[in-house]
Amino acid sequence: MSDAICYLNGDYLPLDEACVPVLDRGFIFGDGVYEVIPVYAGKPFRLAHHLQRLNDSLNGIYLVNPLSDEQWAQIIRQVISRNTGGDQSVYLQVTRGVARRDHGFPGEASPTVFVMSNPFSPVDAKLLEEGVGAITLEDIRWQYCHIKSIALLPNILLRQQALDAGAAEAILLKADKVTEGAASNVFVVLNSKLVTPPKGECLLPGITRDLVVELADKHGVTCEQREISREELLRAEEIWITSSTREILPITRLDGHPVGDGLPGPLWQKMYAIYQDYKDELRRSV
């Protein structure tokens, strides 16, 4: 049994004892949003950015944020402190709450607020040395992918297709343009320049994605935010995926063919080192 402690609607309790009613709209409809926040040395990673995205997602589904940023920060700090044991990954979720099953918004339901933490598992060193495989799939998801919705069944089906094909991720295309991965953002290197699709309703504004763009600019790495065609993806010198849990992961095989020379490329190695230095600064900060 898990000894993890979570937060649910005002209470801190063992995760195994946390329960929500079956009429919660998150359970019935997937009517809610979520965030995943890495924690290094007990410190939430880019917390303000995650809370801003949470608020944007709540606005996107017309749900008033039930807590202030300071209240969220206090709860997250409490969950971190009650789940000791190194780096962590905090998951938080807000649903529209419990109400009679009806598609229309309920008039008086109170949002359900849930926060838990899991140990943060670093990416296997072998994957960093060799990279991972990906496949391309058509983006079948809805038109509001900038909302971090808990209704993830399309993403799950796409990711499972990748896993069934022996790959780690599916890179999605809409009208022959790259959008993102099934559970990640995408970067490519073309003519020694870093390129990533622009933010919009077709992709989630990833916190790690934005940080990579920020660090590239700071360290003199040219990074363009523009559309990437299927043809450009297939001839890219390097391909990376980014997410809070996988950080910056090199794709070295795409649809069964090597990307570049089939090994993590030099620009990935540079940006990965810069990213790790940024994390180390956070660990050393007071």
Disulfide bonds with the S-S distance in Angstrom:
none
